[in-house]
Amino acid sequence: MSTPVIQFWFEFASTYSYPAAMRIEAAAKARGVVVEWRPFLLGPVFASQGWQDSPFNIYPIKGKYMVRDLQRTCAALDLPFTMPNPFPQNGLLCARIAAALEGPLRARFAQAVYQLEFGEGRTISDPLTAAEALRRAGLDTAMVELAQSDDVKSALRASTEEAQALGIFGAPTFVTADKELFWGNDRLEAALDWAVQGHL
């Protein structure tokens, strides 16, 4: 029998993708599920819904709640949390780098970016921050330049289009082999359980 697989669609500007990214591998391993890390961009997704900004900025009362909720969530997971300024961060550079990587390398880099962004409040659009994330992940900082290639840009665009075709409207989103969607950090366990049940 094949191993259950789940796609983890993440966006570096997404606050709730941070705790999900930091805990998904352990949670998946405990259930025997393989995680496919899938970077994409929320900008085109939001634009298709008529939004030009994060809903947490469009609706300030929701944004205020989100910050407090992330403080509680990260405290419970023993994760540092510092809201970056400005929010949302421009994650295009890091998303391209992630798109140029594969497998465990992509996962390690993504976790390093999230640690810098939401753990330390660093600006991830800065190439120096992207390079630091690569260093922390044990990767070559030359990836900052390599990620500017047309092939990588096309790959990220294709990934974003695939996310939209799947019906993804926010991040984090988890997609099982049977195309069931689960949105939000708090739906991670439900998504993993569904992935396992589909293989029983």
BELZI-V887077 format. One record per residue. RES is the residue in three letters. NEAR is the number of other ideal C-beta (glycine too) atoms within 10 Angstrom. Layout:
# BELZI-V887077
RES/NEAR
RES/NEAR
This chain:
# BELZI-V887077
MET/5
SER/7
THR/9
PRO/20
VAL/16
ILE/24
GLN/22
PHE/24
TRP/26
PHE/29
GLU/25
PHE/29
ALA/23
SER/24
THR/28
TYR/21
SER/28
TYR/26
PRO/22
ALA/24
ALA/24
MET/20
ARG/15
ILE/25
GLU/18
ALA/8
ALA/15
ALA/22
LYS/11
ALA/10
ARG/13
GLY/12
VAL/22
VAL/13
VAL/20
GLU/14
TRP/23
ARG/23
PRO/29
PHE/26
LEU/21
LEU/25
GLY/19
PRO/13
VAL/18
PHE/18
ALA/10
SER/10
GLN/9
GLY/6
TRP/14
GLN/9
ASP/11
SER/20
PRO/13
PHE/18
ASN/14
ILE/12
TYR/12
PRO/9
ILE/8
LYS/12
GLY/16
LYS/11
TYR/12
MET/18
VAL/13
ARG/9
ASP/14
LEU/19
GLN/12
ARG/10
THR/18
CYS/19
ALA/11
ALA/9
LEU/13
ASP/7
LEU/17
PRO/11
PHE/19
THR/13
MET/14
PRO/18
ASN/8
PRO/9
PHE/17
PRO/18
GLN/24
ASN/15
GLY/24
LEU/17
LEU/19
CYS/29
ALA/26
ARG/22
ILE/30
ALA/28
ALA/24
ALA/21
LEU/21
GLU/11
GLY/10
PRO/12
LEU/17
ARG/20
ALA/21
ARG/19
PHE/25
ALA/25
GLN/20
ALA/23
VAL/31
TYR/24
GLN/20
LEU/22
GLU/26
PHE/29
GLY/18
GLU/13
GLY/14
ARG/20
THR/14
ILE/24
SER/16
ASP/14
PRO/15
LEU/11
THR/21
ALA/25
ALA/18
GLU/19
ALA/29
LEU/24
ARG/12
ARG/15
ALA/22
GLY/10
LEU/18
ASP/11
THR/14
ALA/10
MET/22
VAL/19
GLU/11
LEU/13
ALA/25
GLN/13
SER/12
ASP/7
ASP/10
VAL/19
LYS/15
SER/11
ALA/16
LEU/20
ARG/14
ALA/12
SER/18
THR/23
GLU/12
GLU/14
ALA/24
GLN/14
ALA/8
LEU/16
GLY/11
ILE/23
PHE/15
GLY/18
ALA/26
PRO/26
THR/26
PHE/29
VAL/23
THR/22
ALA/14
ASP/9
LYS/9
GLU/14
LEU/16
PHE/20
TRP/18
GLY/16
ASN/23
ASP/13
ARG/16
LEU/20
GLU/14
ALA/13
ALA/27
LEU/23
ASP/14
TRP/19
ALA/27
VAL/16
GLN/11
GLY/14
HIS/14
LEU/6
